[in-house]
Amino acid sequence: MKRIGFLSFGHWSASPHSETRSASDVLLQSIDLAVAAEELGADGAYFRVHHFAQQLSSPFPLLAAVGARTRRIEIGTGVIDMRYENPFYMAEDAGAADLIGGGRLQLGISRGSPEQVIEGWRYFGYAPAEGQDDADMGRSHAEVFLDLLKGEGFARPNPQPMFPNPPGLLRLEPHSAGLRERIWWGSASNATAIWAAEKGMNLQSSTLKADETGEPFHVQQAKQIRAYREAWKAAGHAREPRVSVSRSIFALMDDRDRAYFGRGDSSDQVGIIDNMRAVFGRSYAAEPERLIEELRADEAIAEADTLLLTVPNQLGVAYNAHVIEAILKDVAPALGWR
């Protein structure tokens, strides 16, 4: 395992038990948690993106703010729903945020997760082309976005511009060199993982996956990662790809931890999500010694180079920093981190 980061869903609620009672709370605490995680030695600060929900949505102002307050930590998403995105405007936002952060963006994009509203992307002005569905539209938007990130000129310049133009066709600005290689595809199936490899994107595999074989979640996810790596090799890409997996992992260090998460063993669950039979991975919660043994048996963690810890952001910055620190200091070194 090369890198460990956190993944925040960015929930807020007016509940008196929540430390994040407004969108402002979530945004400001997300920045503070990224700063704290960097100070603890974590490798990444990643954020979920959901529309029409009391969760983080428009990611680029947050990513830019985190980039301005930190110096080393990777800053990412998991994932941006491409059905909602204008690839041209997104390329400008991503380029600006990446430059502010010094080239540390790791953008997870995908077709997206189940929505709060029916066909919410239509309210953003998008609709699938004839013969396509919304998943096709998301992948189409992603392909345009990837092409734009190459930084090649495509737009015919005005012969009488307000400001002088460089020669040739124009590209979108600001352009951040290298960002194209830091785009990840969030994949729930083997087929889309192979597609991501063919397109030269890194792979994000979450805490759920299409149940394609009936095997335990971590076994299916490990097979997905191996299929992705084989497809990457077959595509002939020059660089080495990166692969992340997400897990809910809690080291039970004190009475607070046991009160929140020490409620016995969990196991994989099977359900239907977006008309897909899916297997949902278990949560891990135990004392460090037992946690190390359990995580060593997780085949997908062994296959990945990056582990994203899903954090309970509504419990506040201080408690989440404690959760991250416990994993980094008392669990991760035994799994080969650092």
Backbone as numpy.savetxt, mean C-alpha at the origin, in Angstrom:
# Nx Ny Nz CAx CAy CAz Cx Cy Cz
13.88 -11.13 5.45 13.04 -9.94 5.45 13.92 -8.70 5.45
13.74 -7.85 4.46 14.60 -6.69 4.31 14.03 -5.42 4.94
12.70 -5.24 4.86 12.08 -3.99 5.31 10.80 -4.27 6.08
10.55 -3.42 7.08 9.31 -3.47 7.86 8.75 -2.06 7.96
7.49 -1.91 7.59 6.81 -0.63 7.72 5.45 -0.81 8.35
4.71 0.28 8.46 3.34 0.18 8.95 2.37 0.58 7.85
1.15 0.07 7.97 0.06 0.41 7.06 -1.12 0.87 7.89
-1.54 2.14 7.68 -2.65 2.70 8.43 -3.87 2.82 7.54
-5.02 2.39 8.06 -6.29 2.56 7.34 -6.84 3.97 7.51
-6.35 4.72 8.47 -6.74 6.10 8.63 -8.19 6.30 9.02
-8.69 5.47 9.93 -10.07 5.63 10.39 -10.20 6.83 11.34
-11.39 7.45 11.31 -11.74 8.34 12.40 -13.19 8.13 12.78
-13.50 8.47 14.03 -14.85 8.26 14.56 -15.07 9.23 15.71
-16.30 9.69 15.86 -16.62 10.59 16.98 -16.75 9.86 18.30
-16.54 8.55 18.30 -16.64 7.77 19.53 -15.68 8.31 20.60
-16.11 8.36 21.85 -15.21 8.83 22.91 -14.03 7.90 23.14
-14.10 6.68 22.62 -13.00 5.73 22.77 -11.94 5.89 21.67
-12.21 6.76 20.71 -11.28 6.95 19.59 -10.35 8.12 19.85
-9.07 7.94 19.53 -8.11 9.04 19.60 -8.13 9.88 18.32
-8.84 9.39 17.30 -8.97 10.14 16.04 -10.45 10.40 15.81
-10.89 11.60 16.16 -12.32 11.90 16.11 -12.70 12.76 14.91
-11.73 13.11 14.09 -12.01 13.94 12.92 -10.99 13.65 11.83
-11.27 14.12 10.62 -10.31 13.98 9.53 -9.01 14.70 9.85
-9.11 15.85 10.51 -7.90 16.58 10.90 -7.04 15.74 11.85
-7.68 15.10 12.83 -6.93 14.23 13.75 -6.16 13.16 12.98
-6.83 12.50 12.05 -6.20 11.40 11.32 -5.01 11.90 10.50
-5.21 12.99 9.79 -4.14 13.50 8.93 -2.92 13.92 9.76
-3.14 14.68 10.80 -2.01 15.17 11.60 -1.34 14.02 12.36
-2.14 13.08 12.88 -1.54 11.96 13.58 -0.82 11.00 12.63
-1.28 10.92 11.38 -0.57 10.09 10.40 0.84 10.63 10.17
0.96 11.95 10.08 2.28 12.56 9.93 3.14 12.27 11.16
2.56 12.46 12.34 3.30 12.23 13.57 3.73 10.77 13.71
2.87 9.84 13.31 3.24 8.43 13.42 4.37 8.09 12.45
4.36 8.66 11.26 5.46 8.43 10.32 6.78 8.94 10.89
6.74 10.11 11.54 7.95 10.66 12.17 8.42 9.72 13.28
7.49 9.28 14.12 7.84 8.38 15.22 8.40 7.06 14.70
7.77 6.51 13.65 8.24 5.23 13.09 9.64 5.38 12.52
9.92 6.49 11.87 11.27 6.71 11.36 12.28 6.76 12.50
11.94 7.44 13.58 12.84 7.53 14.73 13.08 6.16 15.36
12.09 5.27 15.28 12.23 3.92 15.83 13.04 3.00 14.91
13.26 3.43 13.67 14.02 2.61 12.73 13.20 1.86 11.72
11.89 2.09 11.69 11.05 1.42 10.70 11.41 1.89 9.30
11.05 1.08 8.33 11.46 1.34 6.94 10.38 2.02 6.10
9.11 1.97 6.52 8.07 2.50 5.65 6.85 2.98 6.40
6.21 4.02 5.84 4.94 4.54 6.34 3.96 4.50 5.18
2.97 3.63 5.26 2.03 3.40 4.16 0.61 3.70 4.64
-0.24 4.15 3.70 -1.58 4.57 4.05 -2.59 4.02 3.06
-3.74 3.56 3.59 -4.84 3.10 2.76 -5.57 4.29 2.17
-6.29 4.06 1.07 -7.07 5.10 0.40 -8.48 4.57 0.15
-9.48 5.23 0.75 -10.87 4.85 0.53 -11.70 6.11 0.32
-12.59 6.08 -0.63 -13.45 7.23 -0.91 -14.82 7.06 -0.25
-15.47 8.19 0.02 -16.81 8.23 0.62 -16.85 7.56 1.99
-15.73 7.59 2.71 -15.67 6.94 4.01 -14.91 7.84 4.99
-15.13 7.62 6.29 -14.38 8.36 7.30 -13.02 7.71 7.47
-12.24 7.79 6.39 -10.90 7.25 6.32 -10.07 8.14 5.39
-8.79 7.89 5.33 -7.93 8.65 4.44 -8.38 8.45 2.99
-8.37 9.53 2.21 -8.79 9.42 0.82 -7.72 10.02 -0.10
-7.77 11.32 -0.38 -6.81 11.94 -1.29 -5.40 11.84 -0.70
-4.51 11.02 -1.28 -3.27 10.70 -0.57 -2.13 11.70 -0.73
-2.11 12.47 -1.81 -0.87 13.19 -2.12 -0.55 14.35 -1.18
-1.53 15.11 -0.68 -1.16 16.10 0.35 -0.53 15.45 1.58
-1.07 14.31 2.02 -0.50 13.62 3.17 0.90 13.10 2.86
1.09 12.47 1.70 2.41 11.93 1.35 3.44 13.05 1.27
3.05 14.19 0.72 3.98 15.32 0.62 4.33 15.85 2.01
3.33 15.93 2.89 3.59 16.42 4.25 4.52 15.48 5.01
4.29 14.16 4.87 5.17 13.19 5.50 6.59 13.32 4.93
6.67 13.51 3.61 7.98 13.66 2.99 8.73 14.88 3.50
7.99 15.94 3.81 8.63 17.16 4.30 9.08 17.04 5.75
8.44 16.14 6.51 8.76 16.01 7.94 9.74 14.87 8.24
10.02 14.03 7.26 10.92 12.90 7.47 12.09 12.98 6.50
13.07 12.11 6.69 14.26 12.15 5.85 14.62 10.81 5.21
14.22 9.71 5.83 14.71 8.41 5.39 13.60 7.42 5.03
12.53 7.42 5.77 11.52 6.37 5.68 10.82 6.39 4.32
10.51 5.21 3.78 9.71 5.12 2.57 8.28 5.56 2.86
7.64 6.18 1.87 6.30 6.73 2.05 5.42 6.15 0.95
4.37 5.46 1.35 3.61 4.75 0.31 2.12 4.69 0.55
1.45 4.04 -0.37 0.01 3.80 -0.30 -0.27 2.32 -0.50
-1.42 1.91 0.00 -1.82 0.52 -0.17 -3.33 0.37 -0.09
-4.11 0.71 -1.10 -3.69 1.13 -2.43 -4.54 2.32 -2.87
-4.09 3.00 -3.94 -4.90 4.00 -4.61 -5.79 3.29 -5.64
-7.09 3.53 -5.54 -8.07 2.90 -6.45 -8.03 3.64 -7.78
-7.50 2.99 -8.80 -7.29 3.66 -10.09 -8.58 3.89 -10.86
-9.68 3.32 -10.43 -10.95 3.60 -11.08 -11.37 5.06 -10.86
-10.86 5.68 -9.81 -11.22 7.05 -9.45 -10.23 8.08 -9.97
-9.15 7.65 -10.61 -8.04 8.55 -10.87 -7.96 9.05 -12.31
-7.66 10.34 -12.45 -7.22 10.91 -13.73 -5.72 10.68 -13.80
-5.23 9.82 -14.68 -3.80 9.48 -14.68 -2.89 10.69 -14.91
-3.37 11.69 -15.67 -2.55 12.85 -15.97 -2.37 13.73 -14.74
-3.47 14.03 -14.08 -3.37 14.84 -12.86 -2.61 14.07 -11.78
-2.84 12.77 -11.71 -2.16 11.95 -10.72 -0.66 11.94 -10.94
-0.23 11.91 -12.20 1.21 11.92 -12.50 1.85 13.21 -12.01
1.15 14.35 -12.14 1.68 15.61 -11.63 1.76 15.60 -10.11
0.68 15.17 -9.45 0.66 15.11 -7.99 1.75 14.17 -7.47
1.87 13.01 -8.08 2.86 12.03 -7.63 4.27 12.57 -7.84
4.52 13.21 -8.97 5.85 13.77 -9.22 6.20 14.82 -8.19
5.24 15.70 -7.85 5.50 16.75 -6.87 5.77 16.15 -5.48
4.93 15.20 -5.05 5.10 14.59 -3.73 6.42 13.84 -3.64
6.81 13.18 -4.72 8.06 12.42 -4.71 9.26 13.35 -4.62
9.21 14.47 -5.32 10.31 15.43 -5.25 10.41 16.06 -3.87
9.28 16.38 -3.26 9.30 16.91 -1.90 9.94 15.91 -0.94
9.63 14.63 -1.12 10.16 13.59 -0.24 11.53 13.08 -0.63
12.13 13.64 -1.65 13.46 13.20 -2.03 13.50 11.83 -2.68
12.45 11.49 -3.43 12.45 10.21 -4.15 12.16 9.01 -3.28
11.25 9.17 -2.29 10.96 8.06 -1.37 9.57 7.47 -1.52
8.79 7.94 -2.51 7.45 7.39 -2.69 7.49 5.95 -3.15
6.58 5.14 -2.61 6.36 3.76 -3.03 4.85 3.63 -3.20
4.35 3.90 -4.40 2.90 4.02 -4.60 2.27 2.68 -4.94
1.42 2.22 -4.05 0.60 1.05 -4.33 -0.69 1.48 -5.01
-0.96 0.92 -6.17 -2.18 1.22 -6.92 -2.89 -0.08 -7.23
-4.17 0.00 -7.59 -4.89 -1.22 -7.93 -6.28 -0.88 -8.44
-7.05 -1.91 -8.68 -8.45 -1.76 -9.06 -9.27 -1.28 -7.88
-8.79 -1.51 -6.66 -9.47 -1.01 -5.49 -10.27 -2.06 -4.76
-10.77 -1.68 -3.59 -11.50 -2.58 -2.71 -13.00 -2.30 -2.77
-13.83 -3.11 -2.10 -15.27 -2.83 -2.08 -15.55 -1.41 -1.61
-16.55 -0.79 -2.19 -16.79 0.64 -2.00 -17.89 0.92 -1.00
-17.89 2.15 -0.50 -18.94 2.62 0.39 -20.23 2.93 -0.36
-20.10 3.26 -1.63 -21.27 3.64 -2.43 -21.27 2.82 -3.72
-22.38 2.80 -4.39 -22.51 2.04 -5.63 -21.81 2.79 -6.76
-20.85 2.14 -7.38 -20.13 2.70 -8.53 -19.69 4.13 -8.25
-18.96 4.30 -7.15 -18.55 5.63 -6.74 -17.70 6.37 -7.75
-16.98 5.64 -8.59 -16.12 6.26 -9.59 -16.93 7.07 -10.60
-18.22 6.76 -10.75 -19.04 7.55 -11.68 -19.21 8.99 -11.19
-19.23 9.19 -9.87 -19.34 10.55 -9.33 -18.07 11.35 -9.60
-16.97 10.67 -9.86 -15.71 11.33 -10.18 -15.58 11.57 -11.69
-16.59 11.17 -12.44 -16.61 11.44 -13.87 -16.09 10.33 -14.75
-15.98 9.10 -14.23 -15.40 7.99 -15.00 -16.43 6.89 -15.22
-16.32 6.24 -16.34 -17.18 5.11 -16.67 -16.40 4.17 -17.58
-16.60 2.87 -17.45 -15.88 1.93 -18.32 -16.24 2.15 -19.78
-15.26 1.93 -20.66 -15.53 1.97 -22.10 -16.42 0.80 -22.49
-17.01 0.89 -23.64 -17.88 -0.18 -24.12 -17.11 -1.50 -24.16
-17.71 -2.51 -23.60 -17.06 -3.82 -23.57 -16.14 -4.03 -22.39
-15.97 -3.01 -21.53 -15.13 -3.12 -20.35 -15.98 -3.11 -19.09
-15.41 -3.60 -18.00 -16.01 -3.42 -16.69 -15.13 -2.47 -15.89
-15.49 -2.24 -14.62 -14.75 -1.26 -13.84 -13.32 -1.71 -13.55
-13.10 -3.03 -13.43 -11.73 -3.52 -13.23 -10.87 -3.24 -14.46
-11.44 -3.43 -15.64 -10.72 -3.10 -16.87 -10.37 -1.62 -16.90
-11.32 -0.78 -16.48 -11.08 0.66 -16.46 -9.94 1.01 -15.51
-9.92 0.39 -14.33 -8.84 0.65 -13.39 -7.49 0.28 -13.95
-7.42 -0.88 -14.61 -6.14 -1.29 -15.21 -5.75 -0.38 -16.37
-6.73 0.09 -17.14 -6.45 1.01 -18.24 -5.89 2.33 -17.72
-6.51 2.86 -16.66 -5.98 4.08 -16.04 -4.54 3.86 -15.56
-4.30 2.69 -14.98 -2.96 2.39 -14.48 -1.93 2.36 -15.61
-2.28 1.78 -16.74 -1.35 1.71 -17.86 -1.01 3.10 -18.39
-2.00 3.99 -18.46 -1.73 5.37 -18.88 -0.79 6.04 -17.88
-1.07 5.87 -16.60 -0.24 6.45 -15.54 1.21 5.97 -15.65
1.40 4.68 -15.86 2.75 4.14 -15.98 3.48 4.74 -17.18
2.79 4.90 -18.29 3.42 5.51 -19.47 3.83 6.95 -19.19
2.98 7.70 -18.50 3.29 9.10 -18.20 4.52 9.22 -17.30
4.70 8.27 -16.40 5.82 8.32 -15.47 7.16 8.09 -16.15
7.16 7.62 -17.37 8.42 7.47 -18.11 9.06 8.81 -18.41
8.25 9.87 -18.42 8.78 11.19 -18.65 9.04 11.53 -20.10
8.42 10.80 -21.01 8.61 11.07 -22.44 7.62 12.13 -22.91
8.07 13.00 -23.83 7.20 14.03 -24.37 6.11 13.44 -25.24
4.92 14.03 -25.16 3.79 13.53 -25.96 2.87 14.65 -26.43
2.96 15.84 -25.82 2.02 16.93 -26.10 2.65 17.96 -27.05
1.90 18.34 -28.08 2.40 19.30 -29.07 2.43 20.70 -28.47
3.57 21.38 -28.48 3.67 22.69 -27.85 2.98 23.78 -28.65
2.53 24.78 -27.94 1.95 25.97 -28.55 3.07 26.75 -29.25
2.88 27.14 -30.53 3.94 27.90 -31.20 4.12 29.30 -30.62
3.14 29.77 -29.86 3.26 31.08 -29.22 2.93 30.94 -27.72
3.80 30.27 -26.97 3.53 30.00 -25.56 3.76 31.23 -24.69
3.21 31.18 -23.49 3.44 32.26 -22.54 4.89 32.28 -22.09
5.46 31.06 -21.93 6.85 30.93 -21.51 7.59 30.07 -22.54
8.90 30.26 -22.69 9.64 29.46 -23.67 9.54 27.96 -23.36
9.42 27.15 -24.41 9.37 25.70 -24.27 10.71 25.08 -24.65
11.06 23.95 -24.04 12.18 23.18 -24.55 11.82 22.61 -25.91
12.78 22.17 -26.69 12.47 21.62 -28.01 11.71 20.30 -27.92
10.91 20.03 -28.94 10.22 18.75 -29.03 8.89 18.74 -28.30
8.31 17.54 -28.22 7.04 17.36 -27.53 7.24 17.53 -26.02
6.19 17.95 -25.35 6.28 18.25 -23.92 5.72 17.11 -23.08
6.30 16.93 -21.90 5.82 15.96 -20.93 5.16 16.71 -19.78
4.50 15.96 -18.89 3.92 16.56 -17.70 5.04 16.93 -16.72
4.86 18.01 -16.02 5.80 18.45 -15.00 5.05 18.69 -13.68
5.72 18.51 -12.54 7.11 18.10 -12.42 7.27 16.59 -12.62
8.37 16.22 -13.24 8.69 14.80 -13.45 9.72 14.37 -12.43
9.48 13.22 -11.80 10.43 12.67 -10.82 11.04 11.39 -11.38
12.29 11.47 -11.76 12.97 10.32 -12.34 13.03 9.18 -11.32
12.76 7.97 -11.77 12.83 6.79 -10.91 11.53 6.39 -10.27
10.52 7.27 -10.30 9.25 6.92 -9.67 8.57 5.75 -10.37
8.77 5.63 -11.67 8.14 4.53 -12.42 8.52 3.17 -11.83
9.72 3.03 -11.30 10.15 1.75 -10.74 9.68 1.56 -9.30
8.98 2.55 -8.76 8.48 2.45 -7.39 6.96 2.43 -7.34
6.38 1.87 -8.40 4.93 1.66 -8.44 4.64 0.19 -8.16
3.66 -0.05 -7.28 3.28 -1.40 -6.86 1.84 -1.65 -7.26
1.52 -2.90 -7.56 0.14 -3.27 -7.87 -0.40 -4.14 -6.73
-1.52 -3.71 -6.16 -2.17 -4.51 -5.12 -2.98 -5.61 -5.76
-2.59 -6.85 -5.53 -3.18 -7.98 -6.23 -3.86 -8.94 -5.27
-5.08 -9.35 -5.63 -5.82 -10.33 -4.82 -5.87 -11.70 -5.48
-5.31 -11.83 -6.68 -5.37 -13.12 -7.39 -4.02 -13.42 -8.03
-3.84 -14.66 -8.41 -2.61 -15.03 -9.11 -2.53 -14.36 -10.47
-3.67 -14.27 -11.17 -3.68 -13.72 -12.52 -3.26 -12.25 -12.53
-3.78 -11.46 -11.57 -3.40 -10.04 -11.56 -1.97 -9.85 -11.06
-1.47 -10.77 -10.25 -0.06 -10.70 -9.85 0.84 -10.93 -11.06
0.48 -11.87 -11.90 1.25 -12.13 -13.12 1.17 -10.93 -14.05
-0.02 -10.33 -14.17 -0.18 -9.13 -15.00 0.71 -8.00 -14.50
0.77 -7.82 -13.18 1.62 -6.78 -12.60 3.09 -7.02 -12.93
3.51 -8.27 -12.88 4.89 -8.59 -13.22 5.18 -8.25 -14.68
4.26 -8.59 -15.55 4.46 -8.31 -16.98 4.56 -6.81 -17.23
3.84 -6.00 -16.43 3.86 -4.54 -16.58 5.04 -3.89 -15.84
5.84 -4.67 -15.15 7.01 -4.12 -14.47 6.70 -3.39 -13.19
5.62 -3.79 -12.49 5.28 -3.19 -11.20 5.68 -4.13 -10.07
6.03 -3.56 -8.93 6.23 -4.34 -7.73 4.88 -4.90 -7.27
4.91 -5.83 -6.33 3.68 -6.52 -5.92 3.36 -6.23 -4.46
2.12 -5.81 -4.21 1.57 -5.73 -2.87 0.50 -6.80 -2.72
0.67 -7.65 -1.72 -0.34 -8.67 -1.43 -0.83 -8.43 -0.02
-2.13 -8.35 0.16 -2.70 -7.84 1.40 -3.06 -8.97 2.36
-4.02 -8.68 3.24 -4.45 -9.67 4.22 -5.65 -10.48 3.74
-5.99 -10.36 2.46 -6.99 -11.24 1.86 -6.56 -11.59 0.44
-7.07 -12.70 -0.04 -6.72 -13.17 -1.36 -7.85 -14.03 -1.91
-8.01 -14.03 -3.22 -8.96 -14.95 -3.83 -8.62 -16.38 -3.41
-9.63 -17.10 -2.96 -9.41 -18.48 -2.52 -9.39 -19.37 -3.75
-8.18 -19.62 -4.27 -8.04 -20.33 -5.53 -7.75 -21.82 -5.36
-7.34 -22.24 -4.16 -6.99 -23.66 -3.98 -7.58 -24.27 -2.72
-8.13 -23.46 -1.83 -8.63 -23.98 -0.57 -7.56 -24.19 0.48
-6.33 -23.87 0.18 -5.23 -24.02 1.13 -5.21 -22.85 2.11
-4.42 -22.95 3.19 -4.31 -21.82 4.12 -3.86 -20.55 3.40
-4.27 -19.41 3.95 -4.01 -18.13 3.32 -2.54 -17.93 3.00
-1.66 -18.17 3.98 -0.24 -17.88 3.76 0.36 -18.78 2.69
-0.16 -19.99 2.55 0.33 -20.90 1.51 -0.08 -20.40 0.13
-1.35 -20.02 0.00 -1.82 -19.47 -1.29 -1.08 -18.19 -1.64
-0.85 -17.35 -0.65 -0.15 -16.09 -0.91 1.30 -16.34 -1.33
1.95 -17.31 -0.71 3.32 -17.64 -1.10 3.36 -18.15 -2.54
2.38 -18.94 -2.93 2.32 -19.42 -4.31 2.09 -18.26 -5.28
1.26 -17.31 -4.87 1.03 -16.12 -5.69 2.35 -15.36 -5.91
3.12 -15.19 -4.85 4.39 -14.47 -4.95 5.36 -15.21 -5.86
5.41 -16.53 -5.75 6.31 -17.30 -6.62 5.88 -17.20 -8.08
4.57 -17.23 -8.33 4.08 -17.07 -9.70 4.44 -15.69 -10.25
4.33 -14.69 -9.39 4.71 -13.32 -9.78 6.19 -13.26 -10.15
7.04 -13.82 -9.33 8.48 -13.76 -9.60 8.85 -14.52 -10.88
8.18 -15.62 -11.12 8.42 -16.36 -12.37 8.01 -15.53 -13.58
6.86 -14.85 -13.48 6.40 -14.00 -14.58 7.33 -12.82 -14.78
7.85 -12.28 -13.70 8.81 -11.16 -13.80 10.06 -11.60 -14.56
10.57 -12.75 -14.20 11.76 -13.27 -14.87 11.49 -13.52 -16.35
10.32 -14.09 -16.65 9.97 -14.37 -18.04 9.81 -13.09 -18.86
9.40 -12.00 -18.20 9.22 -10.73 -18.91 10.54 -10.07 -19.25
11.62 -10.50 -18.61 12.94 -9.98 -18.95 13.29 -8.62 -18.38
12.61 -8.22 -17.29 12.93 -6.93 -16.68 14.34 -6.95 -16.11
15.01 -5.80 -16.15 16.42 -5.75 -15.74 16.58 -5.71 -14.23
15.69 -5.04 -13.52 15.87 -4.88 -12.08 15.20 -6.01 -11.31
15.52 -6.09 -10.03 14.87 -7.05 -9.14 13.55 -6.46 -8.64
12.47 -7.22 -8.64 11.20 -6.68 -8.15 11.13 -6.70 -6.63
10.19 -5.96 -6.09 9.93 -5.99 -4.66 8.53 -6.54 -4.41
8.37 -7.18 -3.26 7.09 -7.79 -2.89 6.82 -7.49 -1.42
5.61 -6.99 -1.14 5.22 -6.77 0.25 4.00 -7.61 0.59
3.91 -7.98 1.86 2.71 -8.59 2.41 2.30 -7.79 3.64
1.01 -7.77 3.94 0.48 -7.05 5.10 0.00 -8.05 6.14
0.23 -7.73 7.39 -0.20 -8.59 8.48 -0.60 -7.75 9.69
-1.59 -8.25 10.43 -1.92 -7.70 11.74 -1.13 -8.49 12.78
-0.12 -7.86 13.37 0.80 -8.55 14.28 0.96 -7.71 15.54
0.73 -8.31 16.69 0.83 -7.59 17.95 1.61 -8.42 18.96
2.71 -7.86 19.44 3.47 -8.48 20.52 2.83 -8.09 21.85
2.47 -9.07 22.64 1.81 -8.81 23.92 2.87 -8.52 24.97
3.11 -7.24 25.18 4.19 -6.80 26.06 3.70 -6.35 27.43
2.44 -5.90 27.51 1.93 -5.36 28.78 0.42 -5.59 28.85
-0.17 -5.11 29.93 -1.60 -5.34 30.15 -2.46 -4.66 29.09
-2.01 -3.50 28.58 -2.77 -2.85 27.51 -2.85 -3.75 26.28
-1.72 -4.31 25.88 -1.70 -5.18 24.71 -2.62 -6.38 24.91
-2.54 -6.97 26.10 -3.37 -8.15 26.36 -4.85 -7.78 26.39
-5.17 -6.59 26.90 -6.57 -6.16 26.93 -7.11 -5.93 25.52
-6.29 -5.34 24.66 -6.73 -5.04 23.30 -6.74 -6.27 22.40
-5.69 -7.10 22.51 -5.48 -8.13 21.48 -5.27 -9.55 22.01
-5.17 -9.72 23.31 -4.87 -11.04 23.85 -6.12 -11.86 24.12
-6.90 -12.07 23.07 -8.18 -12.76 23.24 -8.18 -14.16 22.64
-7.03 -14.80 22.64 -6.98 -16.17 22.11 -6.53 -16.20 20.66
-6.38 -17.41 20.15 -5.87 -17.60 18.80 -6.90 -17.18 17.77
-6.41 -16.70 16.64 -7.28 -16.43 15.50 -6.91 -17.40 14.38
-7.72 -17.46 13.37 -7.47 -18.35 12.26 -7.94 -17.70 10.97
-7.56 -18.27 9.85 -8.03 -17.78 8.56 -9.56 -17.82 8.52
-10.13 -16.90 7.75 -11.56 -16.87 7.55 -11.84 -16.86 6.04
-12.94 -17.46 5.64 -13.35 -17.48 4.24 -14.68 -16.75 4.12
-14.77 -15.87 3.10 -16.00 -15.13 2.89 -16.13 -14.69 1.45
-17.18 -13.96 1.18 -17.43 -13.44 -0.17 -17.20 -11.93 -0.15
-16.36 -11.44 -1.04 -16.09 -10.02 -1.15 -16.11 -9.65 -2.63
-16.96 -8.69 -2.99 -17.12 -8.30 -4.40 -17.38 -9.52 -5.29
-18.27 -10.40 -4.84 -18.64 -11.61 -5.59 -17.48 -12.57 -5.80
-16.45 -12.45 -4.97 -15.28 -13.32 -5.05 -15.14 -14.09 -3.74
-14.97 -15.39 -3.84 -14.68 -16.17 -2.64 -13.25 -15.85 -2.22
-13.10 -15.34 -1.01 -11.80 -14.86 -0.55 -11.43 -15.53 0.76
-10.12 -15.69 0.96 -9.60 -16.17 2.22 -8.89 -15.00 2.90
-9.25 -14.77 4.16 -8.72 -13.66 4.94 -7.69 -14.21 5.92
-6.51 -13.64 5.90 -5.44 -14.13 6.75 -5.69 -13.85 8.22
-5.15 -14.68 9.06 -5.30 -14.59 10.50 -4.53 -13.38 11.03
-4.87 -12.96 12.23 -4.07 -11.99 12.98 -3.12 -12.76 13.89
-2.01 -12.12 14.23 -1.03 -12.71 15.14 -0.96 -11.86 16.40
-1.15 -12.46 17.55 -1.03 -11.75 18.83 -0.54 -12.74 19.88
0.67 -12.50 20.38 1.25 -13.41 21.36 2.48 -12.75 21.97
3.01 -13.40 23.02 4.28 -12.94 23.57 5.37 -13.12 22.50
6.42 -12.30 22.56 7.42 -12.29 21.47 7.97 -13.66 21.09
8.29 -14.51 22.06 8.90 -15.80 21.73 7.95 -16.66 20.90
6.70 -16.70 21.30 5.72 -17.48 20.53 5.44 -16.82 19.18
5.40 -15.49 19.17 5.14 -14.77 17.94 6.22 -15.07 16.90
7.45 -15.13 17.32 8.56 -15.44 16.41 8.35 -16.81 15.78
7.98 -17.80 16.59 7.74 -19.14 16.06 6.61 -19.15 15.04
5.52 -18.47 15.34 4.37 -18.45 14.44 4.71 -17.75 13.12
5.43 -16.65 13.20 5.76 -15.90 11.98 6.77 -16.65 11.13
7.65 -17.41 11.74 8.59 -18.22 10.96 7.87 -19.25 10.11
6.68 -19.66 10.54 5.91 -20.67 9.79 5.05 -20.06 8.69
5.04 -18.73 8.59 4.24 -18.04 7.58 5.04 -18.01 6.27
4.61 -18.82 5.30 5.38 -18.97 4.06 5.44 -17.69 3.25
4.38 -16.89 3.27 4.35 -15.68 2.46 5.29 -14.62 3.02
5.37 -14.50 4.35 6.33 -13.56 4.94 7.74 -13.94 4.53
8.02 -15.24 4.49 9.34 -15.70 4.08 9.64 -15.37 2.63
8.62 -15.37 1.76 8.80 -15.09 0.34 8.96 -13.60 0.05
8.37 -12.75 0.88 8.36 -11.30 0.62 9.63 -10.65 1.12
9.92 -9.45 0.60 11.05 -8.69 1.12 10.60 -7.55 2.03
9.27 -7.25 2.05 8.75 -6.15 2.84 7.51 -6.62 3.59
7.46 -6.31 4.88 6.32 -6.63 5.73 5.68 -5.33 6.20
4.38 -5.17 5.94 3.64 -4.00 6.39 2.74 -4.40 7.55
2.93 -3.74 8.69 2.16 -4.01 9.90 0.92 -3.13 9.90
-0.26 -3.73 9.85 -1.49 -2.93 9.91 -1.66 -2.45 11.35
-1.84 -1.16 11.51 -1.88 -0.58 12.86 -3.28 -0.06 13.18
-3.66 -0.13 14.47 -4.97 0.39 14.92 -4.89 1.90 15.15
-4.98 2.66 14.08 -4.66 4.09 14.18 -5.55 4.83 15.17
-6.77 4.34 15.43 -7.67 5.06 16.34 -7.22 4.97 17.80
-6.21 4.17 18.08 -5.68 4.09 19.44 -4.60 5.13 19.71
-4.29 5.95 18.71 -3.40 7.08 18.94 -1.95 6.81 18.58
-1.20 7.90 18.44 0.19 7.82 17.98 1.07 7.09 18.99
0.95 7.43 20.26 1.83 6.84 21.27 1.65 5.32 21.34
0.41 4.86 21.34 0.21 3.41 21.42 0.68 2.71 20.15
0.44 3.29 18.99 0.89 2.66 17.75 2.41 2.66 17.63
3.05 3.69 18.14 4.52 3.68 18.18 5.00 2.55 19.07
4.31 2.31 20.18 4.65 1.19 21.06 4.49 -0.15 20.33
3.41 -0.30 19.57 3.17 -1.54 18.81 4.31 -1.77 17.81
4.69 -0.73 17.09 5.75 -0.85 16.09 7.08 -1.15 16.77
7.37 -0.43 17.85 8.65 -0.62 18.54 8.80 -2.05 19.07
7.71 -2.61 19.60 7.78 -3.98 20.13 8.14 -4.97 19.04
7.56 -4.81 17.85 7.89 -5.72 16.75 9.33 -5.53 16.31
9.75 -4.29 16.16 11.10 -4.02 15.65 12.18 -4.50 16.62
11.95 -4.35 17.91 13.00 -4.67 18.88 12.95 -6.11 19.37
11.74 -6.67 19.53 11.62 -7.96 20.20 11.23 -9.12 19.30
10.89 -8.83 18.04 10.44 -9.90 17.15 11.24 -9.91 15.85
11.32 -8.79 15.18 11.88 -8.74 13.83 13.32 -9.21 13.72
14.22 -8.87 14.66 15.60 -9.35 14.51 15.72 -10.86 14.41
14.86 -11.60 15.11 14.90 -13.06 15.05 14.40 -13.58 13.72
13.72 -12.74 12.94 13.22 -13.14 11.62 14.13 -12.69 10.49
15.29 -12.14 10.84 16.27 -11.77 9.84 16.27 -10.32 9.44
15.44 -9.49 10.10 15.43 -8.04 9.80 16.70 -7.42 10.33
17.30 -6.57 9.49 18.57 -5.90 9.82 19.71 -6.91 9.89
